Amino acid sequence: MTLLELSKQYAHSAHLLRMRIRTLRQMERNAEDEETRQQLHRRIADLQPMLSQCRQLQLLTAHYYERSFHRNERYTL
C-alpha cells in the first residue's frame, strides 16, 4: 500500500467520523433526558480527537514526498 492510498483511507475514515459526529449532535439536541445528553456529549468528545488525527494523517500521507511540504512534528513515518 502506498502513502497516497493510505491517505485516501484516512480521508474516508475522517468523512465517516464527521458524519457520525453530526448524527450524535442531532441526537444530543433531541435527547429527552440529561443523562442521555451527557452520554452523547462524551461520545462526541471521544470522537473529536480521532477526527483530528485522521485529518492530520491524511494530510501527512498525501504530501509526504513533496519537498515543500512542512511535516508535522507529531507524526513520523
Residue, then its C-alpha position, 0 to 999 in steps of 0.5 A: m500500500t502506498l502513502l497516497e492510498l493510505s491517505k485516501q483511507y484516512a480521508h474516508s475514515a475522517h468523512l465517516l467520523r464527521m458524519r457520525i459526529r453530526t448524527l450524535r449532535q442531532m441526537e444530543r439536541n433531541a435527547e429527552d433526558e440529561e443523562t442521555r445528553q451527557q452520554l452523547h456529549r462524551r461520545i462526541a468528545d471521544l470522537q473529536p480527537m480521532l477526527s483530528q488525527c485522521r485529518q492530520l494523517q491524511l494530510l501527512t500521507a498525501h504530501y509526504y514526498e513533496r519537498s515543500f511540504h512542512r511535516n508535522e512534528r507529531y507524526t513520523l513515518 
